[in-house]
Amino acid sequence: MNLEKDLEKVKELLKDVKYLTFEQISSFLDWTEQNKKDYKAILMSWVDSGDLILSKKNRFSLPENLGYVKGIFRIIKNRFAFVDREDSEEKEGIFIPKEEFNNALDGDTVLVELTEKKRNDKGAEGRVVKIIERRKNIVVGILERSKDFAFVIPTGSFGKDIYIPNSQIKNAANKDLVAVEITFWGDNSRKPEGKVIKILGSSTNSKNMIEALIYREGLSEKFSNEAMQQTNSIIANSKIDYTKRKDLTNLSIITIDGADAKDLDDAVYVEKLENGNYKLIVAIADVSYYVKKDTVLDLEARNRGNSVYLVDRVLPMFPKEISNGICSLNEKEEKLTFSCEMEIDLKGKVVNYEVYKSVIRSVHRMTYKAVNGILDGDKNLINEYSDIYEMLKQMLELSKILRAKKHIRGSIDFELPELKVVLDKDEKVEKVYLKDRGEGEKIIEDFMIAANETVAERIFWLELASIYRTHEKPDREKIVKLNEILSKFGYKIPNFDNIHPKQFQEIIERSRNKETSMLVHKTILTSLKQARYTVEDIGHFGLASSHYTHFTSPIRRYADLMVHRVLFSTIDNSIKPFKEVDLDEIAQHISKTERVAMKAEDESMRIKLVEYMQKRVGEKLTVMVTGFAPRKVFFETDEHIECSWDVTISPNYYVFDEENYCMVDRESDTVFNLGDKVEAILERADLLTLEISVKPLKDIF
């Protein structure tokens, strides 16, 4: 009996027939009386999870047959909500007006009934009909204490204040920032209830706000005692095992990473061959050798999904003894690796490849800064690293060849420097800067993409169940809206009914070196769907790649670790292939954890930037208009810090002109257009709301 396969058949049946009874399903699929009980239990579990609907007449149907959608409920400013569809990469979900929340709270998994009403033809609207699963039961907020009880006002968009009985307040003082465990989720007549589990201190301290963020998102720096015991056992019993491994310790393999990186996943080697082609070896830390499937350490890593790189700390997927120690490809240390060796011709085509387990010894722990210096001709650095100078030049040659190949096929290369901060000894922001990609960064990016594509193609042609990194093309409606905005800068995407990434690439190239280039690039980026993990190999739109996966970072991404295991099953026939249904569950989970990580990383940076701007309140700034909402204008400072202006507090009468995408004062005809630079006064920087508010002066220049 194959429950997973038969239940997929149920879904296929219900795609053709709106309703089926259990007996009808049993008859169609020839279920025996002996198996019916098991099947019915699983069908009912699908009803509980929102994957099936059971009508009042005891008939099963698919949610989509009845206009229902399953997704994650997220509240915006406590005024309305969106539900992000679980099966979609759309960034804007289904709009839910406040009167249709039906007691759903931020982060809940819900079932939504789509309504016929549209928001001015902007998108779908719906109402919550079922709460499938409550969010994590930890909420962070400000304690408002009275004599006999207290309320916690959540710092995020939880949706409701939380009642705290006097016995559950602990020693928290009024206005303290606290973490609360929900004990009662509330209903239509009662607020949620909870108990204080952690007093985080003052909300005016950025460190406390980052601690609050960690609690709120269910993240953790610590590992369970069982996971640490397994870690210690792995280290105590670790020996270099050369059996069935290729010895690469005689090669001048190097790592190239940021100066502060400690979890070194990947190492690279390039050699120019006699036939003019290049040999590229991408050697990746063999985490799967040490961390076996379904062990305590593996399950904890799977639950985390990925490492989280906050502005002031790293929340690793594995304990540092694993991530920074035994698995990290540290300089001059023999390490176990999984290698992808490719022969690449002068057109960037992989003409031959091999994947194998290996042992390496990195000869140098290179930084991007040092590699960039060498390739820019720094004589001191060239002398210091003379043993690998020729190889670095060959790496640059190969990188440019691979880049040219990607460009020809239409890969989108956004030139968006990363916003970085330097923290002083007190963890205050000392400096804000944009980190550009030099040739060192591009070399590693190009080599990792080549390895990921090669591995993905191998798995695809062997028809193995695996996890792919997929990116779907944007929807037509998004491109129509994008075209309206791009027209303000003189650009247009033609033929958007048959969209190709090359069309985006051409606009990005035309906008390079212009004052508004970053704004154009960001606008295009926000119109695209989010990449995710799937078991279906549907390609990667942004990279213009037919087959793509993640293979190169198993220390910090669980997807890569699973791909290593799948890939090893192609080498070792004794390893049982994975079931697609199991991989699908993992893929969905790690897609969610990736989004949580991205949100947490962005918010931790925002916390530090808000604190940095607090000491500058009252200053006059030059800001660029970057976007609009019905009641707001969004700006970016010269340091690329986002801020906004609420037009409702202006004495003038501003209206958002959606058709022309600008903000207009109907009385004076003052207009704010995308890309305009204006002078503004910094009025407020609020650590609780993370809003940085400015007030534009009259003139636009």
ZITA-V813693 format. One record per helix or strand. SS is the DSSP state (H for helix, E for strand). FROM is the first residue (numbers start at 1). TO is the last residue. If there is no record, write none. Layout:
ss->SS from->FROM to->TO
ss->SS from->FROM to->TO
This chain:
ss->H from->3 to->16
ss->E from->20 to->21
ss->H from->22 to->29
ss->H from->33 to->48
ss->E from->53 to->54
ss->E from->59 to->61
ss->H from->63 to->66
ss->E from->68 to->76
ss->E from->80 to->85
ss->E from->94 to->97
ss->H from->98 to->100
ss->E from->109 to->115
ss->E from->125 to->133
ss->E from->138 to->145
ss->E from->149 to->154
ss->E from->162 to->165
ss->H from->166 to->168
ss->E from->177 to->184
ss->E from->192 to->201
ss->H from->206 to->216
ss->H from->225 to->236
ss->E from->246 to->247
ss->E from->254 to->257
ss->E from->266 to->272
ss->E from->278 to->285
ss->H from->287 to->290
ss->H from->296 to->304
ss->E from->306 to->306
ss->E from->308 to->309
ss->E from->314 to->315
ss->H from->320 to->326
ss->E from->334 to->344
ss->E from->350 to->361
ss->E from->364 to->367
ss->H from->368 to->375
ss->H from->379 to->384
ss->H from->386 to->409
ss->E from->418 to->423
ss->E from->429 to->435
ss->H from->439 to->461
ss->E from->468 to->471
ss->H from->476 to->489
ss->H from->496 to->498
ss->H from->501 to->511
ss->H from->517 to->527
ss->E from->532 to->534
ss->E from->540 to->540
ss->E from->545 to->545
ss->E from->557 to->557
ss->H from->558 to->569
ss->H from->580 to->614
ss->E from->620 to->629
ss->E from->632 to->637
ss->E from->642 to->646
ss->H from->647 to->649
ss->E from->654 to->657
ss->E from->662 to->665
ss->E from->671 to->673
ss->E from->677 to->686
ss->E from->691 to->700
